[in-house]
Amino acid sequence: MAGHAAHMVTDDDHFRHSIIDPTWDLMPLPIRLIGRERLGWDELFFRLRSEVLEVRGGTLHLRSNARDLISPMIGRMLTPKLSSLAQDQPNDAALALNQA
């Protein structure tokens, strides 16, 4: 994304179509079976977009501290959802985590 035109991420529909959807399709089947909405997948990517990308001169750039922000943000957003799933459906959660 870095170096591309700003509209790639400033337009929500374009961002969903070109970044969020293809990334979801790359996830292992057990994760996809949990469900995109249940995991808050789109929400995660919209938060990542606002916190790790910036527009300078009409093009996208990763913030200098992006690497330090991404893993903790993913952990904060997905860990509670996976923990909740583990309580609700322990076999499904274990399978998903082991195969991810």
C-alpha positions as CSV (number, residue, x, y, z in Angstrom):
1,M,0.0,0.0,0.0
2,A,2.8,2.4,0.8
3,G,3.6,4.6,-2.2
4,H,0.1,4.1,-3.7
5,A,-2.4,6.9,-4.2
6,A,-4.3,8.0,-1.1
7,H,-7.7,7.1,-2.5
8,M,-6.8,3.5,-2.1
9,V,-7.4,3.8,1.7
10,T,-9.4,7.0,2.0
11,D,-12.4,5.5,0.2
12,D,-13.9,2.9,2.4
13,D,-15.4,0.7,-0.4
14,H,-12.1,0.7,-2.3
15,F,-10.2,-0.1,0.9
16,R,-12.5,-3.0,1.6
17,H,-12.5,-4.3,-1.9
18,S,-8.7,-4.0,-2.5
19,I,-7.3,-4.7,1.0
20,I,-9.7,-6.2,3.5
21,D,-11.5,-8.7,1.2
22,P,-8.3,-10.2,-0.4
23,T,-6.6,-10.5,3.0
24,W,-9.6,-12.3,4.5
25,D,-9.5,-14.7,1.5
26,L,-5.9,-15.6,2.4
27,M,-6.7,-16.7,5.9
28,P,-6.8,-20.4,6.7
29,L,-10.2,-22.0,6.4
30,P,-10.6,-22.7,10.2
31,I,-10.2,-18.9,10.8
32,R,-12.7,-18.1,8.0
33,L,-15.1,-20.6,9.5
34,I,-15.2,-18.6,12.7
35,G,-16.6,-15.7,10.7
36,R,-15.4,-12.3,9.5
37,E,-18.0,-10.4,11.5
38,R,-17.4,-12.5,14.7
39,L,-13.7,-11.8,14.6
40,G,-14.2,-8.1,13.8
41,W,-12.0,-8.4,10.7
42,D,-13.2,-5.3,8.9
43,E,-13.1,-3.3,12.1
44,L,-9.5,-4.4,12.7
45,F,-8.4,-3.2,9.2
46,F,-10.1,0.1,9.5
47,R,-8.4,0.7,12.8
48,L,-5.0,-0.4,11.3
49,R,-5.6,2.0,8.4
50,S,-6.1,4.9,10.7
51,E,-3.2,4.2,13.0
52,V,-0.4,2.9,10.8
53,L,-0.9,4.7,7.5
54,E,-0.6,8.4,6.7
55,V,-1.0,10.4,3.6
56,R,1.8,12.7,2.6
57,G,1.8,14.5,-0.7
58,G,-1.1,12.5,-2.0
59,T,0.6,9.1,-1.5
60,L,0.4,6.6,1.3
61,H,3.2,6.0,3.8
62,L,3.6,3.7,6.7
63,R,4.2,5.6,9.9
64,S,7.7,5.1,11.2
65,N,6.4,3.2,14.2
66,A,3.9,1.1,12.3
67,R,5.7,-2.2,13.0
68,D,5.5,-1.5,16.8
69,L,1.7,-0.8,16.5
70,I,0.5,-3.6,14.3
71,S,1.0,-6.7,16.5
72,P,-0.3,-5.2,19.7
73,M,-3.3,-3.8,17.9
74,I,-4.1,-7.2,16.4
75,G,-3.7,-8.8,19.8
76,R,-5.9,-6.3,21.6
77,M,-8.7,-6.7,19.0
78,L,-8.6,-10.5,18.4
79,T,-7.6,-12.0,21.7
80,P,-10.9,-11.1,23.5
81,K,-12.9,-12.4,20.5
82,L,-11.0,-15.7,20.3
83,S,-11.2,-16.1,24.1
84,S,-14.9,-15.6,24.0
85,L,-15.2,-18.1,21.2
86,A,-13.1,-20.6,23.2
87,Q,-15.6,-20.4,26.0
88,D,-18.6,-20.7,23.7
89,Q,-17.3,-23.3,21.3
90,P,-14.0,-24.7,22.7
91,N,-13.4,-27.3,20.0
92,D,-13.9,-24.8,17.1
93,A,-11.6,-22.3,18.8
94,A,-8.8,-24.8,19.5
95,L,-9.0,-26.1,15.9
96,A,-8.8,-22.6,14.5
97,L,-5.9,-21.5,16.7
98,N,-3.9,-24.7,16.1
99,Q,-4.2,-24.4,12.3
100,A,-3.6,-20.7,12.0
